[in-house]
Amino acid sequence: MAATIKWRSLLCDYNQLQLKATLLGGQSFRWKNFKPTALDQHETEFIGVFANIVWVLRQTERELQYRIVGEQPYPNKA
């Protein structure tokens, strides 16, 4: 059984960053738009690779939420 991947968030107002326009606006080619599961109420999530890590992003009015799929390739430094 796969573990649920925890969402993390950064404070970022929707007016400061609009994911759909930023990631699908023609200048970024590695991000894909997909519908989340039926249990999730968010309209849109985006999946892409950055720095050899698979990221899933979504946005609320006040937060940019993200999660990393799989293991982190870089160890956490103390």
Order of alpha helices (4+ residues) and beta strands (2+ residues): beta-alpha-beta-beta-beta-beta
